Amino acid sequence: MSLLKTIQAYLGWCPMAGSVRMDRVARAATVAAPGGQDGGTPEFGWWNRYHNQLLVAALTASVATVAAFLLVGDTASWYPAIFLGVGLGVGLAIGFLLGSGKQYAQIDAGKFIRANMSRRLRITQDLSLPAAIILLAIVIVYYIHAGWFDRLPALMLALGIAFWAQYGITILWERRHRTTLIAKKGSMYTLDTNAEGEPIWQ
């Protein structure tokens, strides 16, 4: 199986894209409106698009990577950091590739619309980002306290590679399914790309 077919298989792509798109619109009319609203025009705002949020995260990680390398200063330590960062980043990217198809299929099915979530899932969604930020801060502080300054560039590089990979995979998935992933007010759902600015549920 070619690499392209493998990626398509993981992303759940199907040749009958038109049928999938029509099914998605039909489902959108029957599920609760995102964020607990009763209906209306879906917001395709720039920040609401999930891939744009990933783009900002990737750009931020890239800037942090450059800053970390400049902070270390010793160019002799750059090469081990680059190899370690690339290895970790590729591992994270592969992990996301393997899990993204199932996760995005669940989002497409409406399981991550806040009004449809269980209380436990809502709490998990609300705490996941703060927990990740706190964990990252703890790791950075630990590296600095231990004097492992050469590991900071590797960490930032790995995060940058992972975010860029996640961004690319998300864009590919959206194009294959002719849809847009929306992340807004604790909900994640999909909207037909051709329905931008038009209500798809009543």
Order of alpha helices (4+ residues) and beta strands (2+ residues): alpha-alpha-alpha-alpha-alpha-alpha-beta-beta
